[in-house]
Amino acid sequence: MPPSLPASLVAGLYGSCRSPADRTRLLTVIRSLIKHQMATSSDPRKLIRTNKCALPSLYAVFRDGHTPARQFLIAALQAPVMAVL
């Protein structure tokens, strides 16, 4: 799969998640992928690491393109990362 394909699909189908309705629809798709791909897998980490499912690429497009989600992740993970360092 070309690396730009997930971003192109999200931009075309969900308008790059600019409106709340588009964000809700994309999050519904991500939830469905979790339910059908991750929950049925015996080893979900292996599934993500080997890039054999659509979830990581779609979530990355959402995370990178949605500023509030990115800011939340930075704020939530700053203290644990600094504690490790």
PyMOL Python script that loads the backbone (N, CA, C, O; Angstrom):
from pymol import cmd

cmd.read_pdbstr("""\
ATOM      1  N   MET A   1       0.845  -1.169   0.000  1.00  0.00           N
ATOM      2  CA  MET A   1       0.000   0.000   0.000  1.00  0.00           C
ATOM      3  C   MET A   1       0.895   1.238   0.000  1.00  0.00           C
ATOM      4  O   MET A   1       1.803   1.341   0.825  1.00  0.00           O
ATOM      5  N   PRO A   2       0.654   2.167  -0.904  1.00  0.00           N
ATOM      6  CA  PRO A   2       1.447   3.400  -0.933  1.00  0.00           C
ATOM      7  C   PRO A   2       1.243   4.199   0.355  1.00  0.00           C
ATOM      8  O   PRO A   2       0.133   4.229   0.885  1.00  0.00           O
ATOM      9  N   PRO A   3       2.281   4.839   0.860  1.00  0.00           N
ATOM     10  CA  PRO A   3       2.159   5.571   2.127  1.00  0.00           C
ATOM     11  C   PRO A   3       1.147   6.713   2.085  1.00  0.00           C
ATOM     12  O   PRO A   3       0.588   7.080   3.118  1.00  0.00           O
ATOM     13  N   SER A   4       0.908   7.275   0.908  1.00  0.00           N
ATOM     14  CA  SER A   4      -0.018   8.406   0.828  1.00  0.00           C
ATOM     15  C   SER A   4      -1.478   7.975   0.690  1.00  0.00           C
ATOM     16  O   SER A   4      -2.370   8.823   0.734  1.00  0.00           O
ATOM     17  N   LEU A   5      -1.739   6.689   0.526  1.00  0.00           N
ATOM     18  CA  LEU A   5      -3.106   6.218   0.308  1.00  0.00           C
ATOM     19  C   LEU A   5      -4.044   6.507   1.483  1.00  0.00           C
ATOM     20  O   LEU A   5      -5.136   7.025   1.250  1.00  0.00           O
ATOM     21  N   PRO A   6      -3.676   6.200   2.733  1.00  0.00           N
ATOM     22  CA  PRO A   6      -4.609   6.505   3.830  1.00  0.00           C
ATOM     23  C   PRO A   6      -4.936   7.994   3.938  1.00  0.00           C
ATOM     24  O   PRO A   6      -6.089   8.358   4.165  1.00  0.00           O
ATOM     25  N   ALA A   7      -3.939   8.848   3.777  1.00  0.00           N
ATOM     26  CA  ALA A   7      -4.190  10.291   3.851  1.00  0.00           C
ATOM     27  C   ALA A   7      -5.095  10.743   2.712  1.00  0.00           C
ATOM     28  O   ALA A   7      -5.962  11.594   2.908  1.00  0.00           O
ATOM     29  N   SER A   8      -4.899  10.184   1.532  1.00  0.00           N
ATOM     30  CA  SER A   8      -5.750  10.539   0.393  1.00  0.00           C
ATOM     31  C   SER A   8      -7.186  10.077   0.607  1.00  0.00           C
ATOM     32  O   SER A   8      -8.128  10.799   0.279  1.00  0.00           O
ATOM     33  N   LEU A   9      -7.357   8.880   1.154  1.00  0.00           N
ATOM     34  CA  LEU A   9      -8.704   8.382   1.429  1.00  0.00           C
ATOM     35  C   LEU A   9      -9.417   9.235   2.474  1.00  0.00           C
ATOM     36  O   LEU A   9     -10.593   9.565   2.315  1.00  0.00           O
ATOM     37  N   VAL A  10      -8.711   9.587   3.531  1.00  0.00           N
ATOM     38  CA  VAL A  10      -9.327  10.417   4.571  1.00  0.00           C
ATOM     39  C   VAL A  10      -9.667  11.790   4.021  1.00  0.00           C
ATOM     40  O   VAL A  10     -10.730  12.332   4.324  1.00  0.00           O
ATOM     41  N   ALA A  11      -8.778  12.363   3.215  1.00  0.00           N
ATOM     42  CA  ALA A  11      -9.053  13.679   2.627  1.00  0.00           C
ATOM     43  C   ALA A  11     -10.242  13.615   1.681  1.00  0.00           C
ATOM     44  O   ALA A  11     -11.073  14.523   1.671  1.00  0.00           O
ATOM     45  N   GLY A  12     -10.331  12.563   0.894  1.00  0.00           N
ATOM     46  CA  GLY A  12     -11.419  12.457  -0.069  1.00  0.00           C
ATOM     47  C   GLY A  12     -12.749  12.085   0.546  1.00  0.00           C
ATOM     48  O   GLY A  12     -13.780  12.657   0.192  1.00  0.00           O
ATOM     49  N   LEU A  13     -12.738  11.131   1.464  1.00  0.00           N
ATOM     50  CA  LEU A  13     -13.999  10.652   2.035  1.00  0.00           C
ATOM     51  C   LEU A  13     -14.496  11.490   3.206  1.00  0.00           C
ATOM     52  O   LEU A  13     -15.701  11.666   3.382  1.00  0.00           O
ATOM     53  N   TYR A  14     -13.574  12.001   3.998  1.00  0.00           N
ATOM     54  CA  TYR A  14     -13.965  12.688   5.230  1.00  0.00           C
ATOM     55  C   TYR A  14     -13.524  14.146   5.263  1.00  0.00           C
ATOM     56  O   TYR A  14     -13.538  14.763   6.328  1.00  0.00           O
ATOM     57  N   GLY A  15     -13.136  14.708   4.129  1.00  0.00           N
ATOM     58  CA  GLY A  15     -12.782  16.117   4.063  1.00  0.00           C
ATOM     59  C   GLY A  15     -11.679  16.511   5.023  1.00  0.00           C
ATOM     60  O   GLY A  15     -11.705  17.606   5.584  1.00  0.00           O
ATOM     61  N   SER A  16     -10.718  15.636   5.218  1.00  0.00           N
ATOM     62  CA  SER A  16      -9.599  15.848   6.146  1.00  0.00           C
ATOM     63  C   SER A  16     -10.067  16.120   7.570  1.00  0.00           C
ATOM     64  O   SER A  16      -9.339  16.719   8.362  1.00  0.00           O
ATOM     65  N   CYS A  17     -11.271  15.686   7.894  1.00  0.00           N
ATOM     66  CA  CYS A  17     -11.836  15.786   9.253  1.00  0.00           C
ATOM     67  C   CYS A  17     -11.957  17.223   9.738  1.00  0.00           C
ATOM     68  O   CYS A  17     -11.713  17.506  10.911  1.00  0.00           O
ATOM     69  N   ARG A  18     -12.324  18.115   8.858  1.00  0.00           N
ATOM     70  CA  ARG A  18     -12.467  19.520   9.248  1.00  0.00           C
ATOM     71  C   ARG A  18     -13.752  19.777  10.024  1.00  0.00           C
ATOM     72  O   ARG A  18     -13.770  20.623  10.918  1.00  0.00           O
ATOM     73  N   SER A  19     -14.818  19.068   9.702  1.00  0.00           N
ATOM     74  CA  SER A  19     -16.079  19.292  10.418  1.00  0.00           C
ATOM     75  C   SER A  19     -16.255  18.220  11.498  1.00  0.00           C
ATOM     76  O   SER A  19     -15.720  17.119  11.374  1.00  0.00           O
ATOM     77  N   PRO A  20     -16.999  18.542  12.546  1.00  0.00           N
ATOM     78  CA  PRO A  20     -17.230  17.547  13.603  1.00  0.00           C
ATOM     79  C   PRO A  20     -17.907  16.271  13.092  1.00  0.00           C
ATOM     80  O   PRO A  20     -17.623  15.178  13.582  1.00  0.00           O
ATOM     81  N   ALA A  21     -18.789  16.408  12.120  1.00  0.00           N
ATOM     82  CA  ALA A  21     -19.457  15.213  11.581  1.00  0.00           C
ATOM     83  C   ALA A  21     -18.458  14.298  10.879  1.00  0.00           C
ATOM     84  O   ALA A  21     -18.549  13.076  10.998  1.00  0.00           O
ATOM     85  N   ASP A  22     -17.501  14.882  10.143  1.00  0.00           N
ATOM     86  CA  ASP A  22     -16.478  14.070   9.477  1.00  0.00           C
ATOM     87  C   ASP A  22     -15.576  13.384  10.493  1.00  0.00           C
ATOM     88  O   ASP A  22     -15.219  12.219  10.320  1.00  0.00           O
ATOM     89  N   ARG A  23     -15.204  14.099  11.552  1.00  0.00           N
ATOM     90  CA  ARG A  23     -14.383  13.497  12.608  1.00  0.00           C
ATOM     91  C   ARG A  23     -15.116  12.334  13.256  1.00  0.00           C
ATOM     92  O   ARG A  23     -14.529  11.283  13.513  1.00  0.00           O
ATOM     93  N   THR A  24     -16.402  12.527  13.517  1.00  0.00           N
ATOM     94  CA  THR A  24     -17.200  11.464  14.136  1.00  0.00           C
ATOM     95  C   THR A  24     -17.269  10.240  13.235  1.00  0.00           C
ATOM     96  O   THR A  24     -17.162   9.111  13.712  1.00  0.00           O
ATOM     97  N   ARG A  25     -17.446  10.456  11.947  1.00  0.00           N
ATOM     98  CA  ARG A  25     -17.506   9.318  11.014  1.00  0.00           C
ATOM     99  C   ARG A  25     -16.171   8.577  10.954  1.00  0.00           C
ATOM    100  O   ARG A  25     -16.146   7.347  10.937  1.00  0.00           O
ATOM    101  N   LEU A  26     -15.062   9.320  10.921  1.00  0.00           N
ATOM    102  CA  LEU A  26     -13.755   8.658  10.880  1.00  0.00           C
ATOM    103  C   LEU A  26     -13.492   7.905  12.181  1.00  0.00           C
ATOM    104  O   LEU A  26     -12.971   6.790  12.151  1.00  0.00           O
ATOM    105  N   LEU A  27     -13.841   8.491  13.311  1.00  0.00           N
ATOM    106  CA  LEU A  27     -13.661   7.793  14.581  1.00  0.00           C
ATOM    107  C   LEU A  27     -14.545   6.551  14.663  1.00  0.00           C
ATOM    108  O   LEU A  27     -14.172   5.567  15.303  1.00  0.00           O
ATOM    109  N   THR A  28     -15.696   6.586  14.032  1.00  0.00           N
ATOM    110  CA  THR A  28     -16.554   5.404  13.966  1.00  0.00           C
ATOM    111  C   THR A  28     -15.883   4.301  13.151  1.00  0.00           C
ATOM    112  O   THR A  28     -15.952   3.126  13.512  1.00  0.00           O
ATOM    113  N   VAL A  29     -15.238   4.682  12.060  1.00  0.00           N
ATOM    114  CA  VAL A  29     -14.503   3.702  11.248  1.00  0.00           C
ATOM    115  C   VAL A  29     -13.342   3.120  12.051  1.00  0.00           C
ATOM    116  O   VAL A  29     -13.108   1.912  12.018  1.00  0.00           O
ATOM    117  N   ILE A  30     -12.614   3.975  12.772  1.00  0.00           N
ATOM    118  CA  ILE A  30     -11.489   3.500  13.586  1.00  0.00           C
ATOM    119  C   ILE A  30     -11.997   2.559  14.677  1.00  0.00           C
ATOM    120  O   ILE A  30     -11.382   1.523  14.933  1.00  0.00           O
ATOM    121  N   ARG A  31     -13.104   2.903  15.318  1.00  0.00           N
ATOM    122  CA  ARG A  31     -13.684   2.031  16.343  1.00  0.00           C
ATOM    123  C   ARG A  31     -14.081   0.681  15.745  1.00  0.00           C
ATOM    124  O   ARG A  31     -13.872  -0.366  16.358  1.00  0.00           O
ATOM    125  N   SER A  32     -14.646   0.718  14.558  1.00  0.00           N
ATOM    126  CA  SER A  32     -15.040  -0.519  13.886  1.00  0.00           C
ATOM    127  C   SER A  32     -13.816  -1.378  13.559  1.00  0.00           C
ATOM    128  O   SER A  32     -13.860  -2.601  13.692  1.00  0.00           O
ATOM    129  N   LEU A  33     -12.727  -0.740  13.133  1.00  0.00           N
ATOM    130  CA  LEU A  33     -11.495  -1.489  12.861  1.00  0.00           C
ATOM    131  C   LEU A  33     -10.956  -2.131  14.131  1.00  0.00           C
ATOM    132  O   LEU A  33     -10.487  -3.269  14.104  1.00  0.00           O
ATOM    133  N   ILE A  34     -11.021  -1.410  15.237  1.00  0.00           N
ATOM    134  CA  ILE A  34     -10.574  -1.982  16.509  1.00  0.00           C
ATOM    135  C   ILE A  34     -11.428  -3.202  16.846  1.00  0.00           C
ATOM    136  O   ILE A  34     -10.912  -4.243  17.251  1.00  0.00           O
ATOM    137  N   LYS A  35     -12.721  -3.059  16.676  1.00  0.00           N
ATOM    138  CA  LYS A  35     -13.648  -4.145  17.018  1.00  0.00           C
ATOM    139  C   LYS A  35     -13.440  -5.375  16.142  1.00  0.00           C
ATOM    140  O   LYS A  35     -13.448  -6.501  16.639  1.00  0.00           O
ATOM    141  N   HIS A  36     -13.255  -5.165  14.848  1.00  0.00           N
ATOM    142  CA  HIS A  36     -13.212  -6.306  13.926  1.00  0.00           C
ATOM    143  C   HIS A  36     -11.805  -6.840  13.656  1.00  0.00           C
ATOM    144  O   HIS A  36     -11.649  -8.023  13.352  1.00  0.00           O
ATOM    145  N   GLN A  37     -10.792  -6.000  13.761  1.00  0.00           N
ATOM    146  CA  GLN A  37      -9.434  -6.472  13.470  1.00  0.00           C
ATOM    147  C   GLN A  37      -8.642  -6.760  14.738  1.00  0.00           C
ATOM    148  O   GLN A  37      -7.980  -7.793  14.837  1.00  0.00           O
ATOM    149  N   MET A  38      -8.705  -5.861  15.698  1.00  0.00           N
ATOM    150  CA  MET A  38      -7.858  -6.004  16.875  1.00  0.00           C
ATOM    151  C   MET A  38      -8.455  -6.964  17.906  1.00  0.00           C
ATOM    152  O   MET A  38      -7.740  -7.793  18.468  1.00  0.00           O
ATOM    153  N   ALA A  39      -9.745  -6.856  18.151  1.00  0.00           N
ATOM    154  CA  ALA A  39     -10.368  -7.678  19.188  1.00  0.00           C
ATOM    155  C   ALA A  39     -10.377  -9.157  18.821  1.00  0.00           C
ATOM    156  O   ALA A  39     -10.359 -10.014  19.704  1.00  0.00           O
ATOM    157  N   THR A  40     -10.405  -9.459  17.541  1.00  0.00           N
ATOM    158  CA  THR A  40     -10.439 -10.864  17.132  1.00  0.00           C
ATOM    159  C   THR A  40      -9.045 -11.474  17.002  1.00  0.00           C
ATOM    160  O   THR A  40      -8.915 -12.682  16.806  1.00  0.00           O
ATOM    161  N   SER A  41      -8.015 -10.657  17.108  1.00  0.00           N
ATOM    162  CA  SER A  41      -6.649 -11.148  16.945  1.00  0.00           C
ATOM    163  C   SER A  41      -6.129 -11.726  18.258  1.00  0.00           C
ATOM    164  O   SER A  41      -6.415 -11.202  19.334  1.00  0.00           O
ATOM    165  N   SER A  42      -5.368 -12.802  18.158  1.00  0.00           N
ATOM    166  CA  SER A  42      -4.779 -13.392  19.361  1.00  0.00           C
ATOM    167  C   SER A  42      -3.576 -12.588  19.848  1.00  0.00           C
ATOM    168  O   SER A  42      -3.250 -12.620  21.035  1.00  0.00           O
ATOM    169  N   ASP A  43      -2.915 -11.869  18.946  1.00  0.00           N
ATOM    170  CA  ASP A  43      -1.767 -11.036  19.310  1.00  0.00           C
ATOM    171  C   ASP A  43      -1.885  -9.680  18.601  1.00  0.00           C
ATOM    172  O   ASP A  43      -1.312  -9.500  17.526  1.00  0.00           O
ATOM    173  N   PRO A  44      -2.620  -8.726  19.187  1.00  0.00           N
ATOM    174  CA  PRO A  44      -2.832  -7.441  18.514  1.00  0.00           C
ATOM    175  C   PRO A  44      -1.545  -6.652  18.279  1.00  0.00           C
ATOM    176  O   PRO A  44      -1.431  -5.947  17.277  1.00  0.00           O
ATOM    177  N   ARG A  45      -0.574  -6.761  19.190  1.00  0.00           N
ATOM    178  CA  ARG A  45       0.682  -6.019  18.990  1.00  0.00           C
ATOM    179  C   ARG A  45       1.394  -6.480  17.730  1.00  0.00           C
ATOM    180  O   ARG A  45       1.932  -5.662  16.984  1.00  0.00           O
ATOM    181  N   LYS A  46       1.401  -7.771  17.493  1.00  0.00           N
ATOM    182  CA  LYS A  46       2.039  -8.299  16.285  1.00  0.00           C
ATOM    183  C   LYS A  46       1.321  -7.800  15.038  1.00  0.00           C
ATOM    184  O   LYS A  46       1.958  -7.484  14.033  1.00  0.00           O
ATOM    185  N   LEU A  47       0.005  -7.731  15.106  1.00  0.00           N
ATOM    186  CA  LEU A  47      -0.788  -7.245  13.982  1.00  0.00           C
ATOM    187  C   LEU A  47      -0.429  -5.797  13.652  1.00  0.00           C
ATOM    188  O   LEU A  47      -0.320  -5.436  12.480  1.00  0.00           O
ATOM    189  N   ILE A  48      -0.247  -4.976  14.669  1.00  0.00           N
ATOM    190  CA  ILE A  48       0.107  -3.568  14.445  1.00  0.00           C
ATOM    191  C   ILE A  48       1.543  -3.445  13.954  1.00  0.00           C
ATOM    192  O   ILE A  48       1.816  -2.695  13.017  1.00  0.00           O
ATOM    193  N   ARG A  49       2.447  -4.165  14.570  1.00  0.00           N
ATOM    194  CA  ARG A  49       3.869  -4.052  14.201  1.00  0.00           C
ATOM    195  C   ARG A  49       4.153  -4.513  12.778  1.00  0.00           C
ATOM    196  O   ARG A  49       5.018  -3.953  12.105  1.00  0.00           O
ATOM    197  N   THR A  50       3.439  -5.519  12.320  1.00  0.00           N
ATOM    198  CA  THR A  50       3.692  -6.030  10.972  1.00  0.00           C
ATOM    199  C   THR A  50       2.924  -5.258   9.908  1.00  0.00           C
ATOM    200  O   THR A  50       3.037  -5.556   8.719  1.00  0.00           O
ATOM    201  N   ASN A  51       2.142  -4.265  10.333  1.00  0.00           N
ATOM    202  CA  ASN A  51       1.371  -3.432   9.398  1.00  0.00           C
ATOM    203  C   ASN A  51       0.428  -4.267   8.539  1.00  0.00           C
ATOM    204  O   ASN A  51       0.300  -4.028   7.338  1.00  0.00           O
ATOM    205  N   LYS A  52      -0.224  -5.236   9.150  1.00  0.00           N
ATOM    206  CA  LYS A  52      -1.149  -6.103   8.423  1.00  0.00           C
ATOM    207  C   LYS A  52      -2.602  -5.658   8.571  1.00  0.00           C
ATOM    208  O   LYS A  52      -3.513  -6.365   8.142  1.00  0.00           O
ATOM    209  N   CYS A  53      -2.820  -4.497   9.172  1.00  0.00           N
ATOM    210  CA  CYS A  53      -4.189  -4.007   9.313  1.00  0.00           C
ATOM    211  C   CYS A  53      -4.214  -2.508   9.016  1.00  0.00           C
ATOM    212  O   CYS A  53      -3.176  -1.847   8.983  1.00  0.00           O
ATOM    213  N   ALA A  54      -5.404  -1.998   8.806  1.00  0.00           N
ATOM    214  CA  ALA A  54      -5.567  -0.597   8.407  1.00  0.00           C
ATOM    215  C   ALA A  54      -5.575   0.356   9.593  1.00  0.00           C
ATOM    216  O   ALA A  54      -5.420   1.563   9.409  1.00  0.00           O
ATOM    217  N   LEU A  55      -5.751  -0.152  10.789  1.00  0.00           N
ATOM    218  CA  LEU A  55      -5.897   0.709  11.958  1.00  0.00           C
ATOM    219  C   LEU A  55      -4.719   1.655  12.188  1.00  0.00           C
ATOM    220  O   LEU A  55      -4.950   2.854  12.348  1.00  0.00           O
ATOM    221  N   PRO A  56      -3.471   1.186  12.215  1.00  0.00           N
ATOM    222  CA  PRO A  56      -2.374   2.116  12.501  1.00  0.00           C
ATOM    223  C   PRO A  56      -2.266   3.260  11.494  1.00  0.00           C
ATOM    224  O   PRO A  56      -2.007   4.400  11.879  1.00  0.00           O
ATOM    225  N   SER A  57      -2.459   2.968  10.228  1.00  0.00           N
ATOM    226  CA  SER A  57      -2.311   4.023   9.226  1.00  0.00           C
ATOM    227  C   SER A  57      -3.455   5.027   9.295  1.00  0.00           C
ATOM    228  O   SER A  57      -3.223   6.228   9.160  1.00  0.00           O
ATOM    229  N   LEU A  58      -4.684   4.561   9.504  1.00  0.00           N
ATOM    230  CA  LEU A  58      -5.804   5.497   9.629  1.00  0.00           C
ATOM    231  C   LEU A  58      -5.701   6.316  10.907  1.00  0.00           C
ATOM    232  O   LEU A  58      -5.993   7.512  10.903  1.00  0.00           O
ATOM    233  N   TYR A  59      -5.287   5.678  12.005  1.00  0.00           N
ATOM    234  CA  TYR A  59      -5.131   6.428  13.251  1.00  0.00           C
ATOM    235  C   TYR A  59      -4.021   7.467  13.118  1.00  0.00           C
ATOM    236  O   TYR A  59      -4.151   8.574  13.641  1.00  0.00           O
ATOM    237  N   ALA A  60      -2.939   7.132  12.433  1.00  0.00           N
ATOM    238  CA  ALA A  60      -1.847   8.094  12.235  1.00  0.00           C
ATOM    239  C   ALA A  60      -2.313   9.299  11.433  1.00  0.00           C
ATOM    240  O   ALA A  60      -1.931  10.430  11.734  1.00  0.00           O
ATOM    241  N   VAL A  61      -3.129   9.070  10.424  1.00  0.00           N
ATOM    242  CA  VAL A  61      -3.666  10.190   9.642  1.00  0.00           C
ATOM    243  C   VAL A  61      -4.537  11.070  10.531  1.00  0.00           C
ATOM    244  O   VAL A  61      -4.444  12.296  10.467  1.00  0.00           O
ATOM    245  N   PHE A  62      -5.382  10.456  11.359  1.00  0.00           N
ATOM    246  CA  PHE A  62      -6.232  11.234  12.264  1.00  0.00           C
ATOM    247  C   PHE A  62      -5.385  12.001  13.266  1.00  0.00           C
ATOM    248  O   PHE A  62      -5.604  13.193  13.481  1.00  0.00           O
ATOM    249  N   ARG A  63      -4.424  11.330  13.878  1.00  0.00           N
ATOM    250  CA  ARG A  63      -3.579  11.948  14.897  1.00  0.00           C
ATOM    251  C   ARG A  63      -2.776  13.107  14.329  1.00  0.00           C
ATOM    252  O   ARG A  63      -2.686  14.162  14.956  1.00  0.00           O
ATOM    253  N   ASP A  64      -2.194  12.926  13.155  1.00  0.00           N
ATOM    254  CA  ASP A  64      -1.348  13.964  12.572  1.00  0.00           C
ATOM    255  C   ASP A  64      -2.151  15.122  11.998  1.00  0.00           C
ATOM    256  O   ASP A  64      -1.656  16.248  11.944  1.00  0.00           O
ATOM    257  N   GLY A  65      -3.372  14.866  11.572  1.00  0.00           N
ATOM    258  CA  GLY A  65      -4.158  15.915  10.940  1.00  0.00           C
ATOM    259  C   GLY A  65      -5.098  16.648  11.869  1.00  0.00           C
ATOM    260  O   GLY A  65      -5.658  17.676  11.488  1.00  0.00           O
ATOM    261  N   HIS A  66      -5.287  16.151  13.075  1.00  0.00           N
ATOM    262  CA  HIS A  66      -6.238  16.755  14.010  1.00  0.00           C
ATOM    263  C   HIS A  66      -5.457  17.365  15.173  1.00  0.00           C
ATOM    264  O   HIS A  66      -4.990  16.653  16.062  1.00  0.00           O
ATOM    265  N   THR A  67      -5.323  18.675  15.156  1.00  0.00           N
ATOM    266  CA  THR A  67      -4.489  19.378  16.130  1.00  0.00           C
ATOM    267  C   THR A  67      -4.904  19.118  17.579  1.00  0.00           C
ATOM    268  O   THR A  67      -4.021  18.850  18.394  1.00  0.00           O
ATOM    269  N   PRO A  68      -6.180  19.177  17.954  1.00  0.00           N
ATOM    270  CA  PRO A  68      -6.522  18.891  19.353  1.00  0.00           C
ATOM    271  C   PRO A  68      -6.116  17.485  19.807  1.00  0.00           C
ATOM    272  O   PRO A  68      -5.714  17.301  20.956  1.00  0.00           O
ATOM    273  N   ALA A  69      -6.215  16.510  18.930  1.00  0.00           N
ATOM    274  CA  ALA A  69      -5.793  15.152  19.293  1.00  0.00           C
ATOM    275  C   ALA A  69      -4.288  15.106  19.520  1.00  0.00           C
ATOM    276  O   ALA A  69      -3.816  14.464  20.458  1.00  0.00           O
ATOM    277  N   ARG A  70      -3.546  15.781  18.671  1.00  0.00           N
ATOM    278  CA  ARG A  70      -2.092  15.816  18.819  1.00  0.00           C
ATOM    279  C   ARG A  70      -1.701  16.530  20.111  1.00  0.00           C
ATOM    280  O   ARG A  70      -0.809  16.068  20.823  1.00  0.00           O
ATOM    281  N   GLN A  71      -2.355  17.650  20.423  1.00  0.00           N
ATOM    282  CA  GLN A  71      -2.049  18.388  21.647  1.00  0.00           C
ATOM    283  C   GLN A  71      -2.387  17.565  22.883  1.00  0.00           C
ATOM    284  O   GLN A  71      -1.651  17.594  23.869  1.00  0.00           O
ATOM    285  N   PHE A  72      -3.494  16.833  22.834  1.00  0.00           N
ATOM    286  CA  PHE A  72      -3.860  15.979  23.959  1.00  0.00           C
ATOM    287  C   PHE A  72      -2.807  14.897  24.186  1.00  0.00           C
ATOM    288  O   PHE A  72      -2.400  14.655  25.322  1.00  0.00           O
ATOM    289  N   LEU A  73      -2.368  14.250  23.114  1.00  0.00           N
ATOM    290  CA  LEU A  73      -1.367  13.192  23.255  1.00  0.00           C
ATOM    291  C   LEU A  73      -0.052  13.736  23.795  1.00  0.00           C
ATOM    292  O   LEU A  73       0.595  13.090  24.620  1.00  0.00           O
ATOM    293  N   ILE A  74       0.345  14.913  23.338  1.00  0.00           N
ATOM    294  CA  ILE A  74       1.583  15.522  23.842  1.00  0.00           C
ATOM    295  C   ILE A  74       1.459  15.801  25.335  1.00  0.00           C
ATOM    296  O   ILE A  74       2.369  15.485  26.102  1.00  0.00           O
ATOM    297  N   ALA A  75       0.338  16.390  25.752  1.00  0.00           N
ATOM    298  CA  ALA A  75       0.144  16.712  27.167  1.00  0.00           C
ATOM    299  C   ALA A  75       0.037  15.456  28.027  1.00  0.00           C
ATOM    300  O   ALA A  75       0.580  15.409  29.131  1.00  0.00           O
ATOM    301  N   ALA A  76      -0.659  14.443  27.526  1.00  0.00           N
ATOM    302  CA  ALA A  76      -0.861  13.225  28.308  1.00  0.00           C
ATOM    303  C   ALA A  76       0.410  12.400  28.441  1.00  0.00           C
ATOM    304  O   ALA A  76       0.605  11.724  29.451  1.00  0.00           O
ATOM    305  N   LEU A  77       1.273  12.447  27.441  1.00  0.00           N
ATOM    306  CA  LEU A  77       2.465  11.596  27.454  1.00  0.00           C
ATOM    307  C   LEU A  77       3.727  12.304  27.919  1.00  0.00           C
ATOM    308  O   LEU A  77       4.764  11.659  28.079  1.00  0.00           O
ATOM    309  N   GLN A  78       3.671  13.607  28.138  1.00  0.00           N
ATOM    310  CA  GLN A  78       4.879  14.340  28.511  1.00  0.00           C
ATOM    311  C   GLN A  78       5.445  13.865  29.847  1.00  0.00           C
ATOM    312  O   GLN A  78       6.640  13.583  29.934  1.00  0.00           O
ATOM    313  N   ALA A  79       4.627  13.770  30.879  1.00  0.00           N
ATOM    314  CA  ALA A  79       5.112  13.371  32.202  1.00  0.00           C
ATOM    315  C   ALA A  79       5.671  11.942  32.208  1.00  0.00           C
ATOM    316  O   ALA A  79       6.758  11.738  32.747  1.00  0.00           O
ATOM    317  N   PRO A  80       4.984  10.945  31.635  1.00  0.00           N
ATOM    318  CA  PRO A  80       5.558   9.595  31.639  1.00  0.00           C
ATOM    319  C   PRO A  80       6.877   9.493  30.873  1.00  0.00           C
ATOM    320  O   PRO A  80       7.788   8.781  31.296  1.00  0.00           O
ATOM    321  N   VAL A  81       6.980  10.198  29.759  1.00  0.00           N
ATOM    322  CA  VAL A  81       8.224  10.153  28.985  1.00  0.00           C
ATOM    323  C   VAL A  81       9.350  10.826  29.758  1.00  0.00           C
ATOM    324  O   VAL A  81      10.473  10.322  29.785  1.00  0.00           O
ATOM    325  N   MET A  82       9.059  11.947  30.379  1.00  0.00           N
ATOM    326  CA  MET A  82      10.093  12.641  31.154  1.00  0.00           C
ATOM    327  C   MET A  82      10.520  11.810  32.364  1.00  0.00           C
ATOM    328  O   MET A  82      11.684  11.853  32.761  1.00  0.00           O
ATOM    329  N   ALA A  83       9.594  11.057  32.951  1.00  0.00           N
ATOM    330  CA  ALA A  83       9.940  10.196  34.078  1.00  0.00           C
ATOM    331  C   ALA A  83      10.891   9.084  33.649  1.00  0.00           C
ATOM    332  O   ALA A  83      11.774   8.692  34.410  1.00  0.00           O
ATOM    333  N   VAL A  84      10.713   8.582  32.444  1.00  0.00           N
ATOM    334  CA  VAL A  84      11.601   7.532  31.935  1.00  0.00           C
ATOM    335  C   VAL A  84      12.981   8.100  31.634  1.00  0.00           C
ATOM    336  O   VAL A  84      13.996   7.451  31.888  1.00  0.00           O
ATOM    337  N   LEU A  85      13.013   9.307  31.094  1.00  0.00           N
ATOM    338  CA  LEU A  85      14.300   9.921  30.757  1.00  0.00           C
ATOM    339  C   LEU A  85      15.016  10.345  32.007  1.00  0.00           C
ATOM    340  O   LEU A  85      16.120  10.884  31.934  1.00  0.00           O
TER     341      LEU A  85
END
""", "prot")
cmd.dss("prot")
cmd.show_as("cartoon", "prot")
cmd.util.cbc("prot")
cmd.orient("prot")
